């Protein structure tokens, strides 16, 4: 064989030998290296991978059995559980009910009840069209006027809207909206401010839509141009006094931030009452809710359903939940799991149903604590192995693809759109992100270059470095993972 050919073959062999498959040891070594770096030297790190075509006993990683704060990777557990228990075709149902008697002249003596079914999308984009459907149902039932009240019924999830451990500076803002049984308009409203002078007070313009019976105390200031939204709304569920604090950026016109409705069921009843009075059906009574009536020692019985409104499918709702990390949707989905599995839509029952379900699959749940369904609570605890095992078992289910399609893809979509772009991990990590103060996590699946798929979780808790450094460290681990 000619010498030139031999040299060419040798060079080719050398080149091929450098493009070899990675190993679990190399993935772990990268985590160990990162643990010693200044940005993460005092942090708690965790990693676990399990081959989807293998067994849970094939798991490997770093600090796999340390309980860590999952942040929004908890949504992966919530949606995977709902996909198994409720199914992708599940739909939330809202009912318009009546309790009373209808006269021949169309006067209805009684109450009209909006019975919430936990739908997080109810009236989310177009309040008027939703109300028009309900009003049409009333016309169809022969109701021309109401001698009674419009009543919001949110009892399906109970009266506790949020976890006890949610931070005070979160719960008044749109991303801290609680899971109300009668969720409406995404349980949010908009607060507008004028921004005339940097350093000065930002005059409060008002809210859209109007929030009934709430006093806003404005302490908002004007920040420098380009400083972004640093404004917060401080207030609790069912609260009557809300504080507006922080800064909004200077600029022309006004600036808007989003808050969470303190009582979505009452807001819905009030808004529907106004709609009816403005559109041909007079309602004589004041709007109220089952919660308020119960507190007053009153009740509404002998109801009749005149209209049922269904949500889009759970598969569709889960898509935005994971792609955009929507807390409200995750909370409503979580509560519905509790209602379906344990007949109660409370946080406690939903979390118990979730834990029991995966324990029955063989996951050791010691050290697992679920205080909400979205991950906003810092009281949540999950070990990297628990997360990876849950995702492993989810991958074995008949409806896995429904769940898998809801997860963002690295460098391409959702909250992972910019992560790993231009690296070997781009397009190969399909996962839910998780971010709260000093916590950055990812949980999902890695489609390795070898063709194998792994369920994985990677947790960075209480780091001291800047977010850019942390993200680059995580991508370094991803690149090792995709080489497996």
QUIFENHU-V66321 format. One record per helix or strand of 3 or more residues. SS is the DSSP state (h for helix, s for strand). FROM is the first residue (numbers start at 1). LEN is the number of residues. If there is no record, write none. Layout:
BEGIN
[[SS,FROM,LEN] [SS,FROM,LEN]]
END
This chain:
BEGIN
[[h,3,16] [h,24,12] [s,44,8] [h,56,3] [s,60,3] [h,71,15] [s,93,10] [s,107,9] [h,127,14] [s,145,3] [s,150,4] [h,155,3] [h,168,4] [h,174,3] [h,185,3] [s,188,7] [s,204,5] [s,215,4] [s,221,3] [s,230,5] [s,241,9] [s,254,7] [h,264,15] [h,290,6] [s,304,7] [h,314,10] [h,327,16] [h,347,14] [s,381,3] [h,384,12] [h,400,5] [h,414,3] [s,429,8] [s,439,9] [s,453,9] [h,467,16]]
END
